[in-house]
Each structure stands twice: as structure tokens, then as C-alpha cells.
Amino acid sequence: MKRQPLDATLSQLEQQHLKRRRTTVDAFVEHGNRVMTMAGGRTLVDFSSNDYLGLAHHPAIAAAMSECAARCGAGSGASHLVTGHGVEHARLEEELAAFTGRERAVLFSTGYMANLGVITALAGRGELVLLDRLSHASLIDGALLSGARFKRYAHADVAAAERALAESSEDAAVVATDGVFSMDGDVAPLRQLARAAKAHRAWLVVDDAHGLGVLGASGRGSLEQFGLSCDDAPVLIGTLGKAFGSFGAFVAGASDLIEFLIQKARPYIYTTALPQPVAAATRKALELVQREPWRRERVLALTARFKKAAGAAAVALADSNTPIQPVVLGSSEAALLAQQELLEAGFWVVAIRPPTVPKGSERLRITLSAAHSEEQVDALVEHLSRIHVRQQAACE
């Protein structure tokens, strides 16, 4: 079959309002507010970042990175298993294991690589990998790369997951889910999934990229919120570029699991190690997360404020109590128009379109941060209300 020319594909994406464009950010200005300066000098209030605790531009974290770079250099120079594993990596892994209450942790360069590494290492040909339908793309790609049989169950439908496990009980290798779903902000039914996975002797893999640092009594994520142990959820995956404000990812679990991943996870073995200055910055962020619980309390309070104000303004929200607050608009054109209206009003809120979300659920993905002010949150809701009124009038 003849390939479609690339320019035709790009033109089609444009016509369907699905072409993505990068936006260049010049700098972030932090004075207790989440404000960014775009290339060209325009300043916008950022409501699209995953910087939930307002740590990405914290001066102590930047200083830790700078000091380590002066001491250790900018790059690690090799993979972890050659000469790239430094003392900052080792200390961070120990501290992440302690933070999550697990025996060991291992660093990966990105969350995408961590998910690919875990799924491909734990599942093999002929076995079953079972995912929530709204699981992150990296979990899906890990399942596809593993060569295992791959099934998805309806979103958060534990009964459907249990039926799929019962049908393939002897071959079930992995049940994987996001802890907090990145586009909807809801939390997976982890207690029930833990019971189902254990009953069928499958690994439960929880990607808690958007839960760690935010959920739970001490910010240890969705597993802490549900009171689940390492025995309940043996594989915990976390990213460091969201609530922790730096970069990279990790897997935490029992000692033998982590050693197995070090030996078998190809995205860990065959890539250059995370730079030590990034690990040093993350160690400082982890310290701040534990020392300053007010950050978690503030972002959750701002989330509650946003939800209450949006409800009063008749702005429809999804069922989410996390800092991820989607406003579903139903078409790519409507989502892009709303993004442009908010841009003109001084807000950066990105329209999310297929294939990231299913067709018909196109949305604005609003994220709250401890670095936002109450005034910024209230002003955003005011403009969302105006968009809602305009849409209602257009439908009449």
C-alpha cells in the first residue's frame, strides 16, 4: 500500500483541529504565584503544569542542582551498570525507598521508561497484561512491547477486571493502572484491584505519577490514601517531574523485585543514567515535601476552592478531588477556542484532544498548584463561566 505523503497527513490533522503546536517558554517568575513568561515577553498565569507543590522553581532545589553540578559535572557519562551510577543516585534511591515504605527503589530516566521497563520485564509471551482503558500511553506501549496478550477493562470497572482475570487466571502476569488518571483526575479503585490481582497471583503495578506528593495523609500517594502496603501493591512507579518539581522516575518495591529490574529492564540497562545534579535536586525536593506539608494542604485547599466556585458558576467539572480538574467541551474546535479565549485573558490552559483523550471528550485540563493564589483561581473561574455562557448561547 502506498504511503500517504507526510504533508497530506499534517494537513488532515490541521483540518481536524488535531495538530499540536509547541509553545516556547522564556522563564518562570515565582513570587508566590505560578506565572510564566512566554518567548516574546508576554506573561501568563499557568494552569497547565504538573508542578502541584510549587517546587519546580524553588531556589533551594536549584541551588542543590548547581552545587552538585560544580562537584560532579553536568552529565553521568554512562549507564547505571557501567560508570553512571553515582553517590547522589544511591542516596536518592535509599531516600525514595524510605519515603514509600519499601525495601528498595531504582531510578529510571523518565516515567515512560520506567513503565516500559516494568511491564516488559514482568510479562512475557502468552501471558496476560490487563490495563484500565484510560491507563497512560506508556503502560499501553509496555504491554505491546512485552509480546504478552494485552487486554483493557472499562475504566475503573473492577468487575470487568475480575472477569478478565478469571478467564485467564493461569496466564495473568500483570494488572496495571494509574493511581490518579492524568486526564480525568480521578483515583483508581486500588483496594479492589489489589484483592483481584492477589487472588489471581498477578503483579499489581500502580503508576502513581500524579498521586505522589499530593494524596495521602503524608503525601505518599494513592496507596497511602487507601492504606495499601507493598504486599497489596507490589510495584509502585513514581515520577519526579511533577509534585517533586525535578525530573526522572523510580520504581519501589521488595528487594528482589528491584534487583530483578536492574538485571532485566532494558530501558534501565541500555540508557545513560540520570545526571547526578538532577538526583541531588530531587533529594532536596523530597526533603521539602516532608518538611513542608503546607504545600500539599494548600494545593488541596485551592482545588476545593476551584470546585466550589466552578459549581456556583455552573461550570461542569469531572468527578475529581485531585488538582487535575478537566472541563470537558466535547470537540477539538470548542476546546481550542476556549484555550484561545483564556490566552487572551492572560491564562495558559491547554486544550487536550484525541488521541490523548477519546473523541467527544475534548477538554481543558486545568491543574492547580500550591504556587497559585486565591485571586488567580477565582479569576480563572470567572473566565470559564463566560466561556460556559457563550457555549450555552451558541447551542440555543
C-alpha positions in Angstrom: 0.0 0.0 0.0 1.4 3.4 -1.0 2.3 5.7 1.9 0.3 8.9 2.3 2.6 11.9 1.9 3.6 13.5 5.2 2.3 16.9 4.2 -1.2 15.4 3.5 -1.2 13.8 6.9 -0.3 17.1 8.5 -2.9 19.0 6.5 -5.5 16.5 7.6 -4.6 17.0 11.3 -4.9 20.7 10.8 -8.4 20.4 9.3 -9.5 18.1 12.1 -8.2 20.6 14.7 -5.8 17.9 16.0 -2.4 19.4 15.0 -0.3 20.1 18.1 2.0 23.1 18.4 4.8 23.7 20.8 4.9 26.9 22.9 8.2 28.3 23.9 8.5 29.5 27.5 11.2 32.0 28.2 11.2 32.0 32.0 9.0 31.4 35.1 8.5 34.2 37.6 7.9 33.0 41.1 6.6 35.4 43.7 4.2 33.0 45.3 2.4 32.7 42.0 2.6 30.3 39.1 3.4 32.8 36.4 5.4 32.2 33.2 6.8 34.5 30.6 6.5 33.3 27.0 9.0 33.9 24.3 8.2 37.4 23.2 7.7 38.7 26.7 4.0 38.0 27.4 3.3 36.9 31.0 0.6 34.3 31.7 -0.8 32.5 34.7 0.0 28.8 34.1 -2.8 26.4 34.9 -1.5 23.5 32.8 1.7 22.5 34.7 2.0 19.3 36.8 4.0 21.3 39.4 1.5 20.5 42.1 3.5 21.6 45.1 5.2 24.7 43.5 8.6 23.2 43.8 9.9 23.3 40.2 11.4 26.8 40.7 12.3 26.6 44.4 15.7 28.3 45.0 16.9 25.6 47.4 16.3 22.9 44.8 18.1 24.9 42.1 21.0 25.5 44.5 21.3 21.8 45.2 21.5 21.1 41.5 24.0 23.8 40.9 26.3 22.7 43.8 26.2 19.1 42.6 27.0 20.1 39.0 30.0 22.0 40.2 31.2 19.0 42.1 30.1 16.1 39.8 29.7 17.7 36.4 26.6 18.1 34.2 26.2 14.5 32.9 26.6 11.0 34.2 28.5 9.8 31.1 27.3 6.2 31.0 24.5 3.9 32.1 24.0 2.9 35.7 25.6 -0.5 35.1 28.8 0.9 33.6 30.1 4.1 35.4 27.0 6.2 35.5 25.7 5.3 39.0 26.8 8.0 41.4 26.5 8.6 45.1 23.6 11.0 44.6 21.7 8.3 42.7 22.4 5.8 45.5 21.3 8.2 48.2 18.1 9.2 46.4 17.1 5.6 45.8 17.6 4.9 49.6 15.5 8.0 50.5 12.7 7.2 48.0 12.5 3.6 49.4 12.2 5.1 52.9 9.6 7.6 51.8 7.4 5.0 50.1 7.9 2.4 52.9 9.6 -0.2 50.7 12.8 -2.2 50.8 14.4 -0.7 47.7 14.0 1.7 44.8 15.6 2.1 41.5 15.8 5.2 39.3 14.8 5.5 35.7 15.4 8.4 33.4 11.7 9.0 32.7 8.4 7.7 33.8 7.8 6.4 30.3 10.9 4.3 30.5 10.0 3.1 34.0 6.6 1.8 32.8 8.1 0.2 29.7 10.8 -1.4 31.8 8.5 -2.8 34.4 5.9 -4.2 32.0 8.3 -5.8 29.6 10.4 -7.3 32.4 7.4 -8.8 34.3 5.3 -10.1 31.4 6.2 -12.4 28.6 4.7 -14.0 25.5 1.5 -15.9 26.2 0.9 -14.1 29.5 -1.8 -11.5 30.2 -1.3 -7.8 30.8 -4.5 -6.2 32.0 -4.9 -2.4 31.9 -7.5 0.1 32.7 -8.9 1.6 29.5 -7.6 5.1 30.5 -4.2 4.0 31.5 -1.2 6.1 30.4 0.2 5.6 26.9 3.5 4.3 28.4 1.7 1.4 30.1 -0.1 0.5 26.9 3.2 0.7 25.0 4.9 -1.5 27.6 2.1 -4.1 27.2 2.5 -4.1 23.4 6.3 -4.3 23.6 6.2 -7.2 26.1 4.7 -9.6 23.5 2.1 -10.6 26.1 -1.6 -10.8 25.4 -3.0 -7.4 26.1 -6.5 -6.6 27.4 -8.1 -3.4 28.7 -11.1 -3.3 31.0 -13.7 -0.5 31.2 -12.4 2.5 33.2 -12.3 1.8 36.9 -14.6 -1.3 36.4 -13.3 -3.8 38.9 -15.9 -6.4 38.0 -14.7 -6.3 34.4 -11.1 -6.7 35.5 -12.1 -9.7 37.7 -13.9 -11.3 34.7 -10.8 -10.9 32.5 -8.6 -12.3 35.2 -10.9 -15.3 35.8 -10.8 -16.1 32.1 -7.0 -16.1 32.0 -6.2 -17.0 35.6 -3.2 -19.2 34.9 -1.6 -16.8 32.5 -2.3 -13.5 34.3 1.1 -11.7 34.8 0.3 -8.0 35.4 -2.6 -5.8 36.3 -1.5 -2.2 35.8 -3.3 1.1 36.4 -2.6 4.8 37.0 -3.1 5.7 40.7 -4.5 9.1 39.6 -5.6 9.3 36.0 -3.7 12.1 34.3 -6.5 13.5 32.1 -9.5 12.9 34.4 -8.0 13.4 37.8 -10.0 10.5 39.4 -8.4 7.8 41.6 -8.3 4.1 40.7 -10.2 1.6 42.9 -7.0 0.3 44.2 -8.3 -1.7 47.2 -10.5 -3.8 44.9 -7.8 -4.2 42.2 -5.3 -5.3 44.9 -7.6 -8.0 46.0 -8.3 -9.2 42.5 -4.7 -9.2 41.5 -3.6 -11.1 44.6 -6.4 -13.7 44.1 -5.1 -14.4 40.6 -1.4 -14.2 41.6 -0.7 -11.3 39.3 1.6 -8.3 39.9 -0.3 -5.2 40.6 1.6 -2.2 39.1 0.5 1.2 40.2 1.8 4.2 38.3 1.3 7.0 40.9 2.9 9.8 38.9 0.1 12.2 39.8 -0.6 11.0 43.3 2.8 11.0 45.0 3.4 14.2 47.0 -0.3 15.2 46.8 -2.5 12.4 48.1 -2.4 10.5 51.4 -2.0 11.8 55.0 1.7 12.5 54.5 1.9 12.9 50.7 2.9 9.3 50.0 0.3 9.0 47.3 -2.8 7.0 46.4 -1.5 3.8 48.1 -1.2 5.7 51.4 -4.7 7.1 50.8 -6.1 3.6 50.6 -3.9 2.2 53.3 -2.3 -0.3 50.9 1.1 -2.0 51.7 3.8 -3.4 49.5 2.2 -6.8 49.8 -1.1 -5.3 48.4 0.5 -3.4 45.6 4.0 -4.9 44.9 5.1 -2.5 42.2 5.0 1.3 42.8 6.1 3.6 39.9 6.6 7.3 40.6 7.8 10.3 38.6 9.9 13.1 39.9 9.0 15.8 37.4 5.5 16.5 38.8 4.9 17.1 42.6 8.7 16.8 43.2 9.5 19.5 40.7 12.6 17.9 39.1 13.0 15.1 36.6 13.1 11.3 36.3 11.3 8.4 37.7 11.6 5.4 40.0 10.2 2.0 40.9 9.9 1.0 44.5 9.2 -2.5 45.9 10.7 -5.5 47.5 14.4 -6.0 47.3 14.2 -9.0 44.9 11.9 -7.1 42.6 14.2 -4.2 42.3 17.2 -6.4 41.7 15.3 -8.3 39.0 14.5 -4.9 37.3 18.1 -3.9 37.4 19.0 -7.1 35.6 16.1 -7.3 33.2 14.6 -3.9 32.5 16.0 -2.9 29.1 15.1 0.9 29.4 17.2 0.9 32.6 20.1 -1.2 31.3 20.6 0.4 27.9 20.4 4.2 28.6 22.6 6.9 30.1 21.9 7.4 33.8 20.1 10.5 35.0 22.6 13.3 35.7 23.7 13.4 39.4 22.7 17.1 39.7 19.1 16.1 38.9 19.2 13.5 41.6 20.7 16.0 44.1 17.9 18.4 43.3 15.3 15.7 43.8 16.7 14.8 47.2 16.2 18.4 48.3 12.7 18.3 46.9 11.9 15.1 48.7 13.2 16.8 51.9 10.9 19.8 51.3 7.9 17.6 50.6 8.2 16.0 54.0 9.2 19.2 55.9 6.6 21.4 54.4 3.2 19.7 54.5 1.5 23.0 54.0 2.2 22.7 50.3 0.0 19.6 50.0 -2.6 21.2 52.2 -2.6 24.4 50.1 -3.0 22.7 46.7 -5.9 20.6 48.0 -7.5 23.7 49.5 -7.2 25.6 46.2 -8.6 22.6 44.5 -11.6 22.6 46.8 -12.0 26.4 46.2 -11.9 26.0 42.5 -14.5 23.2 42.5 -16.9 25.2 44.8 -16.6 28.4 42.7 -17.0 26.4 39.4 -20.1 24.7 40.8 -21.6 28.1 41.7 -20.8 29.4 38.2 -22.4 26.3 36.6 -19.1 25.3 35.0 -19.3 21.5 34.7 -16.4 19.6 36.1 -15.5 15.9 36.1 -15.7 13.8 39.3 -12.2 14.6 40.6 -10.9 15.7 44.0 -7.3 16.0 42.9 -5.5 19.0 41.5 -6.4 17.8 38.0 -9.7 19.4 37.0 -10.9 18.7 33.5 -13.6 20.9 31.8 -15.0 18.7 29.0 -16.1 20.7 26.0 -16.9 17.9 23.5 -15.0 18.9 20.4 -11.5 19.8 19.4 -12.7 23.1 17.9 -14.5 24.1 21.1 -11.5 23.2 23.2 -9.1 25.2 21.1 -11.5 28.2 21.0 -11.7 28.1 24.8 -7.9 27.9 25.1 -7.6 30.9 22.9 -10.1 32.9 24.9 -8.3 32.1 28.1 -5.0 33.0 26.5 -6.3 36.4 25.6 -7.4 36.8 29.2 -3.9 36.0 30.5 -4.2 32.3 31.3 -2.3 29.4 29.9 -4.7 26.4 29.9 -4.0 23.8 27.2 -6.8 22.1 25.1 -6.5 18.3 25.3 -7.6 16.4 22.2 -7.5 12.9 20.6 -5.7 10.7 20.8 -4.8 11.8 24.3 -8.5 11.6 25.2 -11.3 9.8 23.4 -13.2 11.7 20.7 -16.1 13.5 22.1 -14.4 14.2 25.4 -12.1 17.0 24.3 -11.3 19.3 27.2 -9.4 21.9 29.0 -7.1 20.2 31.5 -6.8 22.6 34.4 -4.2 21.8 37.1 -3.9 23.6 40.5 -0.6 24.3 42.2 0.4 25.4 45.7 2.1 28.3 43.9 -1.3 29.7 42.7 -3.1 32.5 44.6 -6.7 32.5 45.5 -7.2 35.5 43.3 -5.8 33.7 40.3 -8.1 30.7 40.9 -11.2 33.0 41.3 -10.3 34.9 38.1 -9.9 31.7 36.1 -13.4 30.5 37.2 -14.8 33.9 36.2 -13.5 33.5 32.7 -14.5 29.8 32.5 -18.0 31.0 33.4 -18.0 33.4 30.5 -17.0 30.6 28.1 -19.8 28.5 29.5 -22.3 31.2 28.9 -21.1 31.7 25.4 -21.3 28.0 24.6 -24.8 27.8 26.1 -25.9 30.7 23.8 -24.4 29.0 20.8 -26.3 25.8 21.5 -29.7 27.7 21.7 
